[in-house]
Structures are given as C-alpha cells and as structure tokens.
Amino acid sequence: MRKKILTGVLSFLLLSACSATNGGAPQISRPADLVESVGGAGSGTSQDESKDGGAETPTPATEEGNHTYKEIYAQAVTENTDSGKVFSLIYLDNDDIPEMVVCDRGNNSYSIYTVKDDAIFCMVDSKTAVELSYFERTGILCEFASWNGGGDEGGYGQYYYQAVKDGTLTDAATPILNDSYNAVYNEENIYTGEGITNYYYMGQETDEAAYKELQSSLGITSDGSRLCSENAVGREEMLTALSQ
C-alpha cells in the first residue's frame, strides 16, 4: 500500500509541480504512510525509539537527507518514461542535498528540482536555453543566448538568475544581471571589427564597474560556471546512481 501511494504522488509531482503561477510552486506534503516508511519527516528518530519511549538519537543530517532525496528522485525518474529527457545531479544551493536537473533535449528546456519539507519541489520550470550553467552552491544560474548569428559579428549575452526554494523560476522571470554584446556595422552594412556591450541590473542599465562588483558579490566568476547538463545521463543510468 505504501509503495502504491509513493508512486502515485511522485508521478503527479514530477508532471505538475512546475505548473505554478505567479512565481511560486505548489507545496505538497508527503503522505503519512510515506513519512512512516522513512522513519518520520525530519525527526531524526526511528519508529521503534518513538514507540518505546526511549531516548531520541538524532540522525546526522547528511544521512537523513541522502536517504530522502534518493528515494524521492528515484521514484520521480521511474515514473518519467520520456526517452528524450536526461538527468543530472548538481549542487545549486548551499546544502547537502543535490538538485536534480531534468533536460528535455527535444526543445532545449530545463527543469530543476530539489527536496523541500520532505517533498519534491520545482525550483526552475521548463526554462528554455541554448545553454544553461550554474555556479556551484550559490543558487545562481546563467542562461547563454545569441542572435544575428552570434560571435563577434553578431550578438550574444548572459542572463543571471537567483534560484530559491520558496519560488519557481520560469522564462518570464527578470534576471538579476544580464549583459549583451552587439556587433557594430557601418552604413554599407560592413562589420567594423568592434562591438558594444551593455550591462543591466534588474532590467536597468548600469556601468561595467558596478556590474562586475555585483557579479563578484553573487559568486559569479569568469571560470566558475558549470553546465547543468555536464554529467547528464539517461533514465536507467540515473536510477542506478540513485540506488547506490
């Protein structure tokens, strides 16, 4: 009976947790049967100790977290049978539970899940990006975009977002920081060999010095980003990793 409840609930969550509106994701508590199956939600106490009235021996946070996230993520991956999706585990925020990235290769969209209050929680909802990277344990995501062919003779930019556990990022979110480069062409539409870079903070233009200072305060460094899909694997490979 417990297994049946777990399967149904997590299947529903993976498919619908990211359908939140107004920047927030629904928070759904784990059913009582599931809480019992892992020895209580956040209690750090075994069922036997509680029933016998014995002294409570806290379970180390890392052990409790590892058990919980592996169980929840594995069930969610099991219920996701879309062959076009790949999965990876990253440390986006600064705790001991990794986040799970689900990348849909068909439309270059990314969803990112974490565990909050013993339930799966959607931090990023189907964000479309040519390339999505992150800065480990800062909560910062970076979306790379290009236009007009990209490169020095076209245009490109980086968009930085802060992911948090009390809201869900979507394509409608305003980046904290973003910059854009556009090549300069003369009247004959010939590339001049130069380009203009503009810098923005919360949608308002700022200067380069202030922009770089803000980057530093957020933990954004020139060589610190990692691709969200860097270690992505298929469904079976992820299930094997989560079973270990």
PLY file of the C-alpha trace (Angstrom):
ply
format ascii 1.0
element vertex 244
property float x
property float y
property float z
element edge 243
property int vertex1
property int vertex2
end_header
0.00 0.00 0.00
2.80 2.42 0.85
4.57 1.77 -2.42
1.38 2.48 -4.33
0.90 5.82 -2.59
4.53 6.84 -3.15
4.37 6.05 -6.87
1.16 7.95 -7.45
2.14 11.05 -5.52
5.62 11.47 -7.00
4.42 10.78 -10.52
1.90 13.58 -10.08
4.53 15.90 -8.61
7.07 15.45 -11.40
4.44 16.18 -14.02
2.71 19.07 -12.28
5.00 20.62 -9.65
6.31 23.09 -12.22
2.88 24.32 -13.29
2.92 27.03 -10.64
1.83 30.57 -11.40
2.89 33.95 -10.03
6.43 32.72 -9.39
5.60 30.04 -6.83
5.33 26.26 -6.93
2.68 24.29 -5.07
3.99 22.78 -1.87
2.59 19.32 -1.28
3.27 17.41 1.92
4.28 13.80 1.78
1.53 11.36 2.80
1.67 9.92 6.31
2.41 6.42 5.01
5.46 7.70 3.14
6.69 9.61 6.20
6.45 6.41 8.23
8.39 4.46 5.62
11.46 6.66 6.13
11.23 6.88 9.91
9.43 10.21 10.24
9.69 13.52 8.47
12.75 15.38 9.71
12.51 13.81 13.16
15.86 12.01 13.06
14.26 9.33 15.27
13.42 5.74 14.38
9.87 4.41 14.75
10.96 1.87 17.36
12.52 4.52 19.57
9.40 6.69 19.41
7.03 3.84 20.25
9.16 2.54 23.11
9.61 5.97 24.62
13.39 5.61 24.52
15.87 8.42 24.23
15.85 10.11 20.87
19.10 9.74 18.94
19.30 12.32 16.15
20.28 11.02 12.74
23.07 13.03 11.09
21.53 15.49 8.65
23.54 14.20 5.70
22.37 10.62 6.22
18.75 11.65 6.55
18.98 13.94 3.52
20.71 11.32 1.36
18.05 8.74 2.12
15.22 11.15 1.43
16.42 12.71 -1.81
17.46 9.40 -3.35
14.08 7.84 -2.62
12.12 10.82 -3.95
14.26 11.41 -7.04
14.40 7.72 -7.95
10.63 7.38 -7.85
10.20 10.54 -9.92
12.67 9.30 -12.55
10.98 5.89 -12.59
7.66 7.49 -13.48
9.18 9.67 -16.22
9.35 7.47 -19.29
10.08 10.19 -21.86
13.12 8.94 -23.79
14.02 12.48 -24.83
14.92 13.53 -21.29
18.24 13.24 -19.49
19.02 13.75 -15.80
21.87 15.13 -13.75
22.56 15.97 -10.12
24.10 19.33 -9.25
24.78 21.32 -6.10
22.96 24.54 -6.93
22.24 25.82 -3.44
24.41 25.56 -0.37
23.08 22.47 1.39
23.94 18.76 1.39
21.08 17.67 -0.87
21.85 17.93 -4.60
19.29 19.28 -7.03
18.06 17.14 -9.92
18.14 18.64 -13.41
15.72 17.27 -16.00
16.72 18.35 -19.50
14.34 17.92 -22.41
16.68 17.62 -25.39
13.80 17.99 -27.84
13.20 21.65 -27.03
16.30 22.60 -25.01
14.33 23.18 -21.83
15.49 22.63 -18.27
13.58 21.92 -15.08
15.37 21.75 -11.74
14.01 20.02 -8.63
15.04 19.90 -5.01
13.64 18.38 -1.81
11.77 20.73 0.50
9.81 19.66 3.58
10.20 16.01 2.52
8.58 16.61 -0.87
9.86 17.25 -4.36
9.91 20.97 -5.19
10.35 22.68 -8.54
12.94 25.48 -8.49
13.10 26.01 -12.27
10.18 25.35 -14.60
10.92 24.32 -18.19
13.39 27.13 -18.83
14.37 27.24 -22.49
18.04 27.97 -23.16
20.69 27.18 -25.75
22.96 26.63 -22.76
22.18 26.74 -19.03
25.01 26.75 -16.50
25.29 27.30 -12.75
27.73 28.48 -10.11
28.04 25.75 -7.54
26.39 26.35 -4.15
25.45 29.95 -4.94
21.95 29.43 -6.33
23.00 31.36 -9.44
22.01 30.12 -12.90
23.32 31.56 -16.15
21.47 31.39 -19.45
23.50 31.98 -22.60
21.74 33.38 -25.66
22.88 34.50 -29.11
21.32 36.33 -32.04
22.23 37.60 -35.51
24.49 34.60 -35.96
26.26 35.08 -32.63
30.01 35.62 -32.23
31.92 38.86 -32.70
30.00 39.70 -35.88
26.58 39.08 -34.34
25.23 39.31 -30.82
25.18 37.33 -27.60
24.56 37.73 -23.90
24.43 36.14 -20.45
21.41 36.25 -18.15
21.90 35.50 -14.45
19.09 34.31 -12.19
18.90 33.56 -8.47
17.13 30.27 -7.75
15.48 29.92 -4.35
13.46 27.28 -2.53
10.40 29.46 -1.98
9.67 30.20 -5.61
9.89 28.78 -9.12
11.87 30.40 -11.92
10.21 30.49 -15.34
11.04 32.06 -18.69
9.07 35.12 -17.53
11.49 35.85 -14.66
13.59 39.02 -14.73
17.32 38.28 -14.48
19.25 39.82 -11.60
22.05 40.68 -14.01
22.44 40.46 -17.75
24.78 41.74 -20.39
24.51 41.93 -24.15
27.06 42.35 -26.93
26.12 43.62 -30.38
28.49 43.99 -33.32
28.75 47.42 -34.95
28.20 47.75 -38.73
28.79 50.80 -40.90
26.40 52.38 -43.37
27.38 49.82 -46.01
26.46 47.07 -43.55
30.07 46.00 -43.18
31.30 44.82 -39.80
33.63 47.43 -38.29
35.53 44.97 -36.12
34.00 46.46 -33.00
31.02 45.82 -30.81
29.07 47.41 -27.96
28.41 45.67 -24.65
25.62 46.86 -22.37
25.15 45.89 -18.73
21.92 45.63 -16.72
20.88 45.14 -13.11
17.24 44.11 -12.59
16.42 45.38 -16.07
18.01 48.80 -15.57
21.21 49.73 -17.41
24.32 50.15 -15.28
28.03 50.63 -15.87
30.64 47.90 -16.25
32.37 48.54 -12.91
29.14 48.29 -10.90
28.13 45.23 -12.91
31.35 43.36 -12.16
31.10 44.26 -8.48
27.60 42.81 -8.37
28.83 39.67 -10.13
31.53 39.23 -7.51
29.05 39.67 -4.64
26.89 36.88 -6.09
29.79 34.44 -6.52
29.90 34.80 -10.29
33.45 34.30 -11.56
34.86 34.07 -15.07
35.84 30.42 -14.68
33.33 29.23 -12.09
30.36 28.15 -14.19
29.44 24.54 -14.91
26.90 23.23 -17.40
23.70 21.94 -15.82
23.81 19.02 -18.26
27.55 18.40 -17.88
27.10 14.94 -16.33
23.63 14.20 -17.69
22.66 10.54 -18.11
19.64 8.60 -19.28
16.84 7.28 -17.13
18.37 3.89 -16.32
21.79 5.33 -15.54
20.26 7.84 -13.15
18.25 5.15 -11.39
21.43 3.13 -10.95
23.24 6.14 -9.48
20.38 6.84 -7.07
20.30 3.23 -5.90
23.88 3.34 -4.65
0 1
1 2
2 3
3 4
4 5
5 6
6 7
7 8
8 9
9 10
10 11
11 12
12 13
13 14
14 15
15 16
16 17
17 18
18 19
19 20
20 21
21 22
22 23
23 24
24 25
25 26
26 27
27 28
28 29
29 30
30 31
31 32
32 33
33 34
34 35
35 36
36 37
37 38
38 39
39 40
40 41
41 42
42 43
43 44
44 45
45 46
46 47
47 48
48 49
49 50
50 51
51 52
52 53
53 54
54 55
55 56
56 57
57 58
58 59
59 60
60 61
61 62
62 63
63 64
64 65
65 66
66 67
67 68
68 69
69 70
70 71
71 72
72 73
73 74
74 75
75 76
76 77
77 78
78 79
79 80
80 81
81 82
82 83
83 84
84 85
85 86
86 87
87 88
88 89
89 90
90 91
91 92
92 93
93 94
94 95
95 96
96 97
97 98
98 99
99 100
100 101
101 102
102 103
103 104
104 105
105 106
106 107
107 108
108 109
109 110
110 111
111 112
112 113
113 114
114 115
115 116
116 117
117 118
118 119
119 120
120 121
121 122
122 123
123 124
124 125
125 126
126 127
127 128
128 129
129 130
130 131
131 132
132 133
133 134
134 135
135 136
136 137
137 138
138 139
139 140
140 141
141 142
142 143
143 144
144 145
145 146
146 147
147 148
148 149
149 150
150 151
151 152
152 153
153 154
154 155
155 156
156 157
157 158
158 159
159 160
160 161
161 162
162 163
163 164
164 165
165 166
166 167
167 168
168 169
169 170
170 171
171 172
172 173
173 174
174 175
175 176
176 177
177 178
178 179
179 180
180 181
181 182
182 183
183 184
184 185
185 186
186 187
187 188
188 189
189 190
190 191
191 192
192 193
193 194
194 195
195 196
196 197
197 198
198 199
199 200
200 201
201 202
202 203
203 204
204 205
205 206
206 207
207 208
208 209
209 210
210 211
211 212
212 213
213 214
214 215
215 216
216 217
217 218
218 219
219 220
220 221
221 222
222 223
223 224
224 225
225 226
226 227
227 228
228 229
229 230
230 231
231 232
232 233
233 234
234 235
235 236
236 237
237 238
238 239
239 240
240 241
241 242
242 243
